[in-house]
Amino acid sequence: MRTIQLYEDMAPLSQGNSAQDNPTLDIYEPFGEIFPDAAVILLPGGGYAGLSSQEGEGMAGVFQLWGLKAFVCNYRLGSAGYRHPTMLLDAARAVRLVRAHAKEWGIHPDKIVLVGCSAGGHLAATLLTKWDAGQHNHSDPVERVSSRPDLGVLCYPVITMSKTTHGGSRNNLLGENPSQELIEETSAERHVSPLTPPCFIWHTYEDDSVSVDNALLFTHALQKSSVPFELHVYQDGGHGLGMKNGHSWANDCLNWLCKRLK
């Protein structure tokens, strides 16, 4: 594994120059052969207060085994004083950086999968619905390319910032008293369009931290916009499963990816 800075210069909206102010990208080389020219970018959960290692490095190993070049985005956090849209800027930068270096890194520029867990799932869903085509006249060539992921994988995601949200994630993302306008702006189900990439989504019925209602809200919005998706709601299991206990979601996700990346 090696780590690179997301931004060559000071990150936008930076509040300082310490480690918590400088988002990074951890790079894991593949050792499998199923998807030799695809990449996955992982957005770990942690309630926008921290970053779960099992949803970053721990999950990267599975995708490496499948042959994807894996990237873990260490985005800035609410616990360090950052608020929306800082996290979205970091996630978008991660996609742009991977796409800009696709040829150098042996990746097809149209085979970039964005994976997010819990609050990282919210960040992934936000980018899946708020990506942009890039600024074609920007002085930084990375900023000229699209931030659109080609596929999305959302694992027990926070989706909405309204009443069924995860309170800690909302406070860390938006502050304690966000306006209704800001709540609507950051509720991903409100921004799905026909241009949203296809998604694989899974949740558990027993999740008592982030209600399965979040996943259902998003898939309903995808259906209304005719965006292809696959949804799995498993009865057993709580929150933050990651790769624990060999959960069957990984096999279901692999089957889904095989139909779309080969």
C-alpha positions in Angstrom: 0.0 0.0 0.0 1.1 3.5 -0.7 -0.5 6.8 0.1 -0.8 10.0 -2.0 -2.3 13.4 -1.4 -5.6 14.1 -3.0 -4.5 17.7 -3.8 -1.1 18.8 -4.9 -1.6 22.2 -3.1 -3.6 23.1 -0.1 -7.0 21.4 -0.2 -10.0 23.6 -0.9 -11.8 24.9 2.2 -8.8 23.8 4.3 -8.7 25.0 7.9 -5.0 24.2 8.5 -2.1 22.1 7.4 -2.2 19.2 9.8 -3.0 15.6 8.8 -6.7 16.1 9.4 -6.7 18.9 6.9 -5.0 17.0 4.1 -7.1 14.2 2.6 -5.3 11.3 1.1 -5.8 8.3 -1.1 -4.4 4.9 -0.1 -3.6 2.7 -3.1 -3.8 -1.1 -3.0 -2.5 -3.2 -5.9 -4.7 -6.0 -7.2 -3.6 -9.7 -6.9 -6.6 -11.3 -8.6 -7.6 -11.5 -12.2 -11.4 -11.2 -12.5 -11.4 -7.5 -13.3 -7.9 -6.7 -14.5 -8.7 -3.1 -15.8 -11.2 -1.9 -13.2 -10.8 0.3 -10.1 -12.8 0.7 -6.8 -12.8 3.7 -4.6 -13.8 3.1 -1.0 -15.4 5.7 1.2 -15.3 4.2 4.8 -18.0 4.9 7.3 -17.7 6.4 10.8 -20.5 8.9 11.2 -18.4 11.6 9.6 -16.5 11.6 12.8 -13.9 8.9 12.0 -13.0 6.4 9.2 -13.6 2.7 9.8 -10.5 0.6 8.9 -12.6 -2.5 8.3 -14.6 -0.6 5.7 -11.4 0.8 4.1 -8.4 -1.4 4.2 -10.4 -4.4 5.4 -12.8 -4.2 2.5 -10.1 -3.3 -0.1 -8.6 -6.8 0.3 -11.7 -8.4 -1.2 -11.7 -6.1 -4.2 -7.9 -6.7 -4.6 -8.7 -10.5 -4.7 -11.1 -9.9 -7.5 -8.5 -8.0 -9.5 -9.6 -4.4 -9.0 -7.1 -1.7 -8.1 -8.4 -0.5 -4.8 -8.3 3.1 -3.5 -9.4 4.2 0.0 -10.3 7.8 0.2 -9.5 9.4 3.6 -11.8 12.3 3.3 -12.0 15.2 5.8 -14.4 14.9 8.8 -16.9 16.7 10.8 -14.9 15.9 14.0 -12.1 18.0 12.6 -14.5 20.9 12.1 -15.4 20.3 8.4 -18.9 20.5 7.1 -20.6 19.9 3.8 -19.6 20.3 1.0 -15.9 19.6 2.0 -16.4 15.8 2.1 -18.1 15.9 -1.3 -15.2 17.8 -2.8 -12.8 15.2 -1.5 -14.8 12.2 -2.8 -15.2 13.9 -6.2 -11.5 14.6 -6.3 -10.7 11.0 -5.6 -12.8 9.9 -8.7 -11.2 12.6 -10.9 -7.7 11.6 -9.7 -8.2 7.9 -10.5 -9.7 8.7 -13.9 -7.0 11.3 -14.7 -4.3 8.6 -14.1 -6.2 5.7 -15.6 -3.8 5.0 -18.4 -0.8 5.3 -16.1 -2.4 3.0 -13.5 -3.7 0.4 -16.0 -7.3 1.2 -15.4 -10.1 1.7 -17.9 -11.4 5.2 -17.3 -15.0 4.0 -17.6 -14.6 1.2 -15.1 -14.6 3.1 -11.8 -16.7 1.7 -9.0 -17.6 3.9 -6.0 -18.2 2.0 -2.7 -19.5 3.6 0.5 -20.5 2.2 3.9 -22.8 3.9 6.4 -21.9 7.6 6.4 -19.5 6.8 3.6 -22.5 5.4 1.8 -24.2 8.8 2.2 -21.1 10.4 0.7 -21.1 8.0 -2.1 -24.8 8.5 -2.8 -24.3 12.2 -2.7 -21.6 12.0 -5.4 -23.6 9.5 -7.4 -26.3 12.2 -7.7 -24.2 15.4 -7.7 -21.2 14.5 -9.9 -20.1 16.9 -12.6 -18.3 16.7 -16.0 -15.2 18.7 -14.8 -14.0 22.2 -15.6 -12.5 21.9 -19.0 -10.4 25.1 -18.8 -9.0 24.5 -15.3 -5.3 24.9 -14.8 -5.2 21.5 -12.9 -5.7 18.7 -15.4 -7.3 16.5 -12.7 -10.1 19.0 -12.3 -10.8 18.8 -16.0 -12.2 15.3 -15.9 -15.5 14.0 -14.8 -16.3 13.0 -11.2 -19.0 10.6 -12.3 -18.5 7.0 -10.9 -19.5 4.4 -13.4 -21.1 2.2 -10.8 -22.1 2.6 -7.2 -22.1 0.1 -4.3 -23.9 1.3 -1.2 -23.5 -0.8 2.0 -26.0 -0.1 4.8 -26.0 3.6 3.7 -27.2 6.7 5.4 -29.2 8.3 2.5 -31.5 11.0 3.9 -30.8 13.9 6.3 -34.5 14.0 7.2 -36.3 12.2 10.1 -35.0 8.7 9.3 -31.3 9.7 9.2 -28.5 8.8 11.5 -28.3 11.7 13.9 -24.6 11.6 14.5 -23.8 11.6 10.8 -26.1 14.6 10.2 -24.6 16.6 13.1 -21.1 16.0 11.9 -21.9 16.8 8.3 -24.3 19.7 8.7 -23.9 21.0 12.3 -26.5 20.8 15.0 -29.2 23.1 13.6 -29.1 22.8 9.8 -31.7 24.7 7.7 -34.4 22.8 5.9 -32.8 23.9 2.6 -29.5 22.3 3.7 -31.3 19.1 4.8 -32.9 18.8 1.4 -29.7 19.6 -0.5 -27.9 16.7 1.3 -30.7 14.1 1.2 -29.5 12.0 -1.7 -32.9 10.5 -2.5 -34.0 14.0 -3.6 -31.3 14.3 -6.3 -31.5 11.0 -8.2 -31.9 11.5 -12.0 -31.7 9.4 -15.1 -28.0 10.2 -15.2 -27.3 8.6 -11.8 -25.1 5.5 -12.3 -26.4 2.0 -11.7 -26.2 0.9 -8.1 -25.9 -2.2 -6.0 -27.4 -1.6 -2.5 -27.6 -3.8 0.6 -28.8 -3.3 4.1 -30.1 -5.5 7.0 -33.5 -5.6 8.5 -32.0 -5.7 12.0 -29.9 -2.6 11.6 -30.8 -0.4 14.6 -28.3 2.3 13.9 -29.2 3.3 10.3 -32.7 2.3 9.4 -33.2 0.2 6.3 -35.7 2.9 5.3 -32.6 4.8 3.9 -31.9 2.1 1.4 -35.5 1.8 0.4 -35.8 5.6 -0.1 -32.9 5.6 -2.5 -34.0 2.5 -4.5 -37.5 4.0 -4.8 -35.9 7.2 -6.2 -33.8 5.1 -8.6 -36.8 3.2 -9.8 -38.7 6.5 -10.5 -35.8 7.7 -12.6 -35.4 4.4 -14.4 -31.9 3.9 -13.1 -30.9 0.2 -12.9 -30.2 -1.2 -9.5 -30.0 -4.3 -7.4 -31.2 -4.3 -3.8 -30.6 -6.9 -1.1 -32.2 -6.6 2.3 -30.9 -9.4 4.5 -32.9 -10.2 7.6 -30.0 -11.0 9.9 -27.1 -8.7 10.9 -26.8 -5.4 12.5 -24.9 -2.3 11.4 -21.3 -1.9 10.3 -20.8 -5.4 9.1 -18.1 -4.7 6.5 -16.6 -8.1 5.7 -17.5 -9.6 9.1 -18.5 -13.3 9.3 -18.2 -13.9 5.6 -21.6 -12.2 4.9 -23.1 -13.2 1.6 -23.4 -9.7 0.3 -19.9 -10.0 -1.2 -20.9 -12.9 -3.5 -24.0 -11.1 -4.6 -22.0 -8.0 -5.3 -19.4 -10.0 -7.3 -22.2 -11.5 -9.5 -23.5 -8.0 -10.1 -20.1 -6.6 -11.0 -19.4 -9.5 -13.4 -22.4 -8.6 -15.5 -21.2 -4.9 -15.7 -17.4 -4.8 -15.8 -16.5 -7.6 -18.2 
